[in-house]
Structure formats: C-alpha cells, structure tokens
Amino acid sequence: MAKKLRVLVIAEAANPEWVSVPLVGWSLAKALREVADVHIVTQIRNRDAILRAGLVEGVDFTAIDSEKIAAPLHHLSERLRMGAGKGWTTLTAIHAITYPYFERLLWRQFGPAIKRGDYDIVHRVTPLSPTTASPLAAKVKRAGVPFVLGPLNGGVPWPRGFDAERRREREWLSYVRSAYKANPLHRRMLRNTAAIIAGSRHTAGELPQALQDRVIWLPENAIDPDRFHLQSAQGVSGPLKACFIGRLVPYKGPDMLLEAAQTHLREGRLTLDIIGEGPMRPMLEAQAAALGIADAVTFHGNLPHETVQSVAARTNLLTFPSIREFGGGVVLEAMALGVVPVIVDYAGPGELVTDDVGYKVPVGTRAEIVTRFAQTLDDIIAAPDALPAKAAAARARIAAGFTWAVKAQQVAEVYDWVVNGGPRPDLFADRVRQD
C-alpha cells in the first residue's frame, strides 16, 4: 500500500457543532484524515468542540490562539449581524483583516517543520472566501512544499432586479467587492498556489486566465450519511407536501415562495413546512394570513439538526427560490433524503441540481421568478408520478459524488496531481457532464 501523503490542513474555521463555513471546514478536514496523514490547524474557538469530537490535541490538531486580534473584530462582526440582514460582504471584509495574523502565528509554530519537509502538502481549506489572502502561500512555496487552496467560493453577483433585497441584506460592500483583485497579497497568493479548488463555476471564472490550468471545479458542500439517513416516502396520492429550509431573509425568497404557491396551498393541493428563523418571519406570517393560506403553512422556527431531517423527510419537495446561494448545502441535504428540489437556476443550487433529480426555474426578476415558480408547481402537481423516480435519482447522485468520503477521495486526486504530475484531474467527468 502506498504511503499516505503528509498534509497540513489549515482550517481556521472548523467546528463540528456549528453550521455554514465552520461545518464545511470541519467536515472536509475530518474526511481528509481517511485519505492522507493529516494534521489540522484551526482557531482556538474551535478547540473544545474538536476535543469533544474525539481528536487529540497536539497529535491530530493544533488550535492557534489569535484572539488578540480576532476577538475584538469578532465582537464587531456579531454586532453587525443584528438587525434585518447579515451583511456577509462586510463580515468577510472584517475577517480578511484578522486572518493574516492567524497565518503569522501558524508560520511561527509550523514554519520550521514545513521547511524540514515534514509535510508533502499544505492545504488551506478555510477561509472559503476567494477575497481572503494567504501570505503563507509564498513562504510555503519557497520551502519547496506545494500550497493547495480551496474550495474557494463566494461573490456571486446579485441578479438583476434585486437591489432592494441587496440593501435589506446590508450588502453595501458588494458593490465594490471586486476591489480585492487589486490587492497585491491576493495576486501573490494565487501565483504561489499549486492547485486552486473552486467551489463554484462562477468562482472558477473569476480567477485569472493565466492560472486556469491549475483550477479544479469541486463543489464545496457534501453530506454526512449518518446525519441524513431518513428517506422520503414520496407518496403522491394525496396533497403534496413541500418544505423550505433556511434563514428567513430576503435573498432566500420565502415571500416569493408563498406568493408562487398560494393557489395550491389555498385549494388544498399542497402543504408547506417552513423550517428556519429570521427577521422576515412576522412579515411572512402576515403574508400567509392575507393570502388565506395560513392553515396550509407551518412555521417551525429553528430546529435541531436531527429534527430538520425528520420534518423534511415527510415532504415531497424542497421549494427553495433563493437567488444568491454560494454552495447550496441544504439542496444536497434534501436530495440525500429523497426530497425533490425545486430551485432557481442560479449559482450553487443550479450547479448541483440536474433535470433528472429536480426542477430548475430560470432566474429573472422577482416577478418572473414568482411566475415561473408557480408554473413549475402547476406542472408538478399535475403530474406527481414523476417524483419517485426523481427522488431515487437524487439519492443516487448524492451517494456517487456528494458525500464527505467521496469528496475526500476527490481532493486526494488533486494531491496526487500536485505531487506526481500528470493530467489535471476532472473530478466530475462521469457524473456532472449533463450539467
């Protein structure tokens, strides 16, 4: 058996008890331990959760205490999270200021080992944002060790006609987001990277043309089969059941969903479970009452992760008209349960869903999306017998290409290419050509 490559995995955000980026960082870093000899480097805030997950500090992982710089700006970020929107672009910009200090401490601790050749590869898994520079890349390359970056994702433009939602989400910096490309530290990082894993085709397209020969497309999200083990029965003899899972905020479109589904909800052909919490909830409840569909819509609020799948698995459809999803993890989770996704064909979800596993509604203005979503629901309810086959195909697609174990094997192909050369790997040659 070939000896496993020794990989220093940088996952500043990696936490098995959180969601979003920290869960992605943890899940991928943990899965990579099965295909490589991995040591994880993370931020001190993740230490206790990783210990509770069973890893041994100093052997399996190291927690870097960068709180001197990170804590004050983290508190600022939390304050900015209050109110109607998250302002993700602003939060990412704040994090980009603190991150180089984390890498400085990391190099101080691991630089001698990297220079000695104790690691075959250094891989930055998180931050996921392509706007966050890694000064470490040049140092690692000078030490003769390949630096792998990614998955990188983010920066999907707001669709035409959604400026009001953009402002409600406090996305003021998104208007000047591309300025990061002028950062010399960012350009230097890319030049010194051996492989760049792009989590979306949009992100891949944002990278300089001169570097495209080292870019590999690999969607950032995957699912843990132990967390998503239930299966939708896909009974289609009675009213169909739909669910929405996510924060109740403008860009995820729950108000568009209520408007698009109102006729079927009002006339008893559809029910809707809304799982999630957010500032739009009072408005959505009022909207449901005004449309006369309150009895057909259940607002669950935030639920524990294990309860989410229990509710979702009782439904036929994930109805998810979000217009700005980078990764679309909730879409993969629904597909793993055999819940058929109905999504807007834009950004992350549009890259994950194919016609044989779900329904893709063309992006457009708000009015166009509502009309097209309503038409798609009309078609589904008129011919529900197609759902069981789509559900089975969705589950098969997840098993073939979107579990963390499979993703780790795909990243291992990248590692082998970086170390040994040969043709650049096409990780979805047999699975995603139909996209």
C-alpha positions in Angstrom: 0.0 0.0 0.0 1.3 3.4 -1.0 2.3 5.6 1.9 -0.2 8.4 2.6 0.8 11.9 1.9 1.5 14.1 4.9 -0.8 17.1 4.7 -1.0 20.2 7.0 -4.7 21.2 6.7 -5.4 24.8 7.5 -9.0 25.1 8.6 -9.2 28.3 10.6 -13.0 27.8 10.7 -13.6 24.2 11.5 -16.3 23.3 14.1 -18.4 20.1 14.2 -21.0 21.9 16.4 -21.6 24.9 14.2 -23.1 25.3 10.7 -22.2 27.0 7.5 -18.5 27.6 6.8 -17.2 26.1 10.1 -19.1 22.8 9.5 -17.8 22.7 5.9 -14.2 23.2 7.2 -14.6 20.6 9.9 -16.3 18.0 7.6 -13.7 18.2 4.9 -10.8 18.3 7.2 -12.0 15.3 9.1 -12.8 13.4 5.9 -9.3 14.1 4.6 -7.9 12.1 7.5 -9.0 8.9 5.8 -7.0 9.6 2.6 -3.9 11.4 4.0 -1.8 11.7 7.1 -3.5 15.0 8.2 -2.7 17.4 10.9 -5.4 20.1 11.3 -4.6 23.7 12.3 -7.6 25.7 13.5 -8.6 28.7 15.5 -8.8 28.5 19.3 -12.6 29.0 19.4 -13.0 25.5 17.8 -10.7 23.7 20.3 -13.3 22.4 22.8 -15.7 21.2 20.1 -13.0 19.3 18.3 -11.9 17.7 21.5 -15.5 16.6 22.1 -15.4 15.1 18.7 -12.6 12.8 19.8 -9.5 14.3 18.2 -6.3 14.6 20.3 -4.7 18.0 20.6 -1.1 18.1 19.5 -1.4 14.8 17.7 -4.5 15.3 15.4 -4.9 19.0 15.6 -3.5 22.3 16.8 -5.5 25.3 17.9 -3.9 28.7 17.3 -4.8 31.5 19.7 -5.2 34.5 17.5 -7.8 36.1 19.8 -5.6 39.2 20.4 -6.6 40.4 17.0 -9.6 38.2 16.2 -11.7 38.7 19.3 -12.3 42.5 19.0 -13.2 42.2 15.4 -15.3 39.1 16.0 -17.4 41.1 18.5 -17.8 43.8 15.9 -19.0 41.2 13.4 -21.5 40.0 15.9 -22.9 43.5 16.4 -23.2 43.8 12.6 -25.2 40.6 12.5 -28.0 42.2 14.4 -31.0 43.6 12.5 -32.6 42.9 9.2 -29.6 41.4 7.4 -26.3 39.8 7.8 -24.1 42.0 5.6 -22.0 39.0 4.6 -19.7 41.0 2.4 -18.9 43.3 5.3 -18.3 40.4 7.6 -16.0 38.8 5.1 -14.0 42.0 4.7 -13.6 42.2 8.5 -12.4 38.6 8.7 -9.9 39.3 5.9 -8.3 41.8 8.1 -7.8 39.4 11.0 -6.8 36.3 9.1 -3.2 37.2 8.2 -2.4 37.4 11.9 -3.7 33.8 12.3 -1.3 32.7 9.5 1.6 34.6 11.0 1.2 32.6 14.3 0.8 29.4 12.3 4.0 30.0 10.4 5.8 30.8 13.7 4.7 27.4 15.0 4.9 25.2 11.9 7.3 27.0 9.6 10.4 25.0 10.8 8.5 21.7 10.2 7.4 22.9 6.7 11.0 23.9 5.9 12.3 20.5 7.1 9.9 18.7 4.7 7.7 17.2 7.4 4.7 17.9 5.2 4.2 17.0 1.5 1.4 19.5 1.0 0.0 22.5 2.9 -3.8 22.9 2.1 -5.9 25.9 3.1 -9.4 24.6 3.4 -10.9 27.7 5.1 -11.5 30.6 4.8 -13.6 29.7 1.7 -13.8 33.3 0.5 -11.5 34.0 -2.5 -11.1 37.6 -1.2 -9.1 36.5 1.8 -5.4 36.5 1.1 -2.9 33.9 2.4 0.6 35.3 2.9 1.6 31.8 3.8 1.4 30.6 0.2 4.7 32.3 -0.8 6.5 31.1 2.3 5.4 27.5 1.8 6.4 27.6 -1.9 9.9 28.9 -1.0 10.2 26.0 1.4 9.6 23.7 -1.6 6.2 22.5 -0.5 3.1 22.7 -2.7 0.3 25.0 -1.4 -3.2 24.0 -2.2 -6.1 26.5 -1.9 -9.8 25.8 -1.6 -12.5 25.1 -2.0 -13.0 28.8 -2.8 -16.5 30.2 -3.2 -18.4 33.4 -3.0 -19.0 36.6 -4.7 -22.0 35.5 -6.8 -23.5 38.7 -8.3 -27.0 39.8 -7.2 -29.4 39.1 -10.0 -31.0 41.9 -11.9 -34.0 43.5 -10.1 -33.0 42.6 -6.6 -31.4 45.8 -5.4 -34.0 46.3 -2.7 -33.2 42.9 -1.3 -29.5 43.7 -1.6 -29.9 46.8 0.5 -32.0 45.0 3.1 -29.3 42.4 3.5 -26.8 45.3 4.2 -24.7 44.2 1.2 -23.3 47.7 0.6 -19.7 46.5 0.1 -20.9 44.1 -2.6 -21.0 47.0 -5.0 -17.2 47.3 -4.7 -16.3 43.7 -3.9 -14.1 43.2 -7.0 -11.6 45.7 -5.5 -10.0 42.7 -3.7 -8.4 41.6 -7.0 -6.1 44.7 -6.9 -4.7 43.5 -3.5 -1.1 42.6 -4.2 -1.2 40.0 -1.4 -4.1 38.3 -3.2 -2.3 38.2 -6.5 0.8 36.9 -4.8 -1.2 34.1 -3.1 -2.6 32.9 -6.4 0.8 32.9 -8.1 2.3 30.7 -5.4 -0.5 28.2 -5.3 0.0 24.8 -6.9 -3.7 24.0 -7.2 -6.9 26.1 -6.7 -10.1 24.2 -5.9 -13.1 26.3 -7.0 -16.3 25.6 -5.2 -18.4 27.0 -8.0 -18.0 27.7 -11.7 -18.6 31.4 -11.0 -15.6 31.5 -8.7 -13.5 29.5 -11.1 -14.3 32.1 -13.8 -13.3 34.9 -11.6 -9.7 33.6 -11.3 -7.1 35.0 -13.7 -7.0 33.3 -17.1 -3.2 32.7 -16.7 -4.0 30.4 -13.7 -6.8 28.4 -15.2 -4.5 25.4 -15.8 -4.3 24.9 -12.0 -8.0 25.4 -11.3 -10.2 22.4 -10.5 -14.0 22.6 -10.0 -15.3 20.8 -6.9 -18.5 22.0 -5.2 -17.7 22.8 -1.6 -20.6 21.1 0.1 -21.3 17.4 0.8 -23.4 15.5 3.3 -22.7 13.1 6.1 -24.9 9.9 5.5 -25.0 9.4 9.3 -26.7 12.8 9.7 -29.1 12.3 6.7 -30.2 8.7 6.9 -34.0 9.0 6.6 -35.9 8.7 3.3 -38.9 10.4 1.9 -41.7 8.0 1.1 -42.7 10.2 -1.8 -46.4 9.3 -1.5 -48.2 11.2 -4.3 -51.8 10.1 -3.8 -52.9 13.0 -1.6 -51.9 16.6 -1.3 -48.2 17.1 -2.0 -46.0 18.3 0.9 -43.3 20.9 0.4 -40.7 22.4 2.7 -38.5 25.4 2.8 -35.3 25.3 4.9 -33.2 28.3 5.6 -32.9 31.8 7.2 -36.0 33.9 6.7 -34.2 36.7 4.9 -34.9 38.5 1.6 -32.4 36.7 -0.7 -33.7 33.3 0.1 -37.1 34.2 -1.2 -39.6 32.8 1.2 -42.0 35.6 0.4 -41.7 34.6 -3.3 -42.5 31.0 -2.4 -45.7 31.9 -0.6 -46.8 34.1 -3.5 -46.0 31.4 -6.1 -47.6 28.5 -4.1 -50.6 30.4 -2.9 -53.2 28.8 -5.2 -52.3 25.2 -4.4 -51.9 26.0 -0.7 -55.3 27.7 -0.6 -57.1 24.9 -2.5 -55.6 22.0 -0.5 -53.3 20.5 -3.2 -50.1 21.4 -1.3 -48.9 22.0 2.3 -45.7 23.8 3.3 -43.3 23.4 6.2 -41.1 26.4 6.7 -38.0 25.5 8.8 -35.8 28.3 9.9 -35.9 31.7 11.7 -35.2 35.2 10.7 -36.3 38.8 10.6 -38.9 38.2 7.9 -41.0 35.8 9.9 -43.6 38.3 11.2 -44.0 39.6 7.6 -44.3 36.1 6.2 -46.9 35.1 8.8 -48.9 38.2 7.9 -48.5 37.4 4.2 -49.8 33.9 4.7 -52.8 35.2 6.6 -53.5 37.8 3.9 -53.3 35.3 1.2 -55.7 32.9 3.0 -53.1 30.1 3.3 -52.2 30.2 7.0 -53.8 26.8 7.7 -51.6 25.2 5.0 -48.3 26.7 6.2 -46.4 25.6 9.3 -43.7 27.9 10.7 -41.3 25.6 12.7 -38.6 28.2 13.5 -35.1 26.9 14.2 -35.0 23.1 14.8 -32.1 20.9 15.9 -30.3 19.3 13.0 -31.7 15.9 13.6 -35.2 17.2 13.8 -34.8 19.1 10.5 -34.4 15.9 8.6 -37.3 14.3 10.3 -39.6 17.1 9.2 -38.1 17.3 5.7 -38.3 13.6 5.1 -42.1 13.8 5.5 -42.3 16.0 2.4 -42.1 15.6 -1.4 -40.4 18.8 -2.4 -37.8 21.3 -1.2 -39.1 24.5 -2.6 -36.2 26.9 -2.4 -36.3 30.1 -4.5 -33.1 31.5 -3.2 -31.4 33.9 -5.6 -27.9 34.0 -4.1 -26.6 30.7 -2.7 -22.9 30.1 -3.0 -22.9 26.4 -2.0 -26.4 25.2 -1.6 -25.8 22.7 1.1 -29.5 22.5 2.0 -30.2 21.3 -1.5 -27.8 18.4 -1.2 -29.3 17.5 2.2 -32.8 17.4 0.7 -31.6 15.2 -2.2 -29.9 12.8 0.3 -33.3 12.4 1.9 -35.0 11.8 -1.5 -36.8 15.2 -1.3 -37.0 16.6 -4.8 -35.6 20.1 -5.1 -37.3 23.0 -6.9 -34.7 25.7 -7.1 -33.8 28.9 -9.0 -31.2 28.0 -11.7 -28.5 30.4 -10.4 -25.2 29.9 -8.5 -24.7 26.9 -6.2 -28.1 25.2 -6.4 -28.1 25.5 -10.2 -24.8 23.6 -10.4 -26.0 20.8 -8.1 -29.4 20.0 -9.5 -29.9 18.3 -12.8 -33.1 17.7 -14.7 -33.3 14.1 -13.7 -33.2 14.9 -9.9 -35.2 18.1 -9.6 -36.6 21.2 -11.2 -34.7 24.3 -12.1 -36.6 27.6 -12.5 -34.8 30.1 -14.7 -33.6 33.2 -12.9 -35.1 36.6 -13.6 -36.7 39.5 -11.9 -38.7 38.9 -8.8 -42.0 38.9 -10.7 -40.5 36.5 -13.3 -39.3 34.1 -10.7 -42.7 34.1 -8.9 -44.4 33.4 -12.2 -42.0 30.6 -13.3 -42.0 29.0 -9.8 -45.8 29.0 -9.9 -45.8 27.4 -13.3 -43.3 24.7 -12.2 -45.5 23.9 -9.2 -48.5 23.7 -11.5 -46.6 21.1 -13.7 -45.5 19.1 -10.7 -49.0 18.9 -9.1 -50.5 18.0 -12.5 -48.1 15.1 -12.9 -46.8 14.0 -9.5 -46.0 10.5 -10.6 -42.6 11.8 -11.8 -41.5 12.5 -8.2 -40.4 9.0 -7.0 -38.0 8.5 -9.9 -36.5 11.9 -9.4 -36.2 11.3 -5.7 -34.3 8.0 -6.3 -32.0 9.7 -8.9 -31.3 12.4 -6.3 -30.3 10.0 -3.7 -28.1 8.1 -6.2 -26.4 11.4 -7.2 -25.6 12.2 -3.7 -24.1 8.7 -3.0 -22.0 8.9 -6.2 -20.5 12.3 -5.8 -21.6 14.3 -2.7 -20.7 12.6 0.5 -17.7 13.8 2.5 -16.0 10.4 2.0 -16.3 10.8 -1.8 -15.1 14.4 -1.6 -12.0 13.4 0.3 -11.2 10.9 -2.4 -11.6 13.7 -5.0 -9.3 16.0 -3.1 -6.8 13.1 -2.8 -6.7 13.1 -6.6 -5.8 16.8 -6.5 -3.0 16.0 -4.0 -1.7 13.2 -6.3 -1.7 15.5 -9.3 0.2 18.3 -7.4 2.8 15.9 -6.1 3.2 13.5 -9.0 2.1 15.4 -12.1 0.1 14.0 -15.0 -3.2 15.2 -16.5 -5.2 17.6 -14.4 -8.0 15.6 -12.7 -11.6 16.2 -13.9 -13.4 15.2 -10.8 -16.9 15.0 -12.3 -16.1 13.7 -15.7 -18.7 10.9 -15.4 -21.2 12.5 -13.0 -21.8 16.1 -14.0 -21.3 16.3 -17.8 -25.0 16.6 -18.2 -24.9 20.0 -16.4 
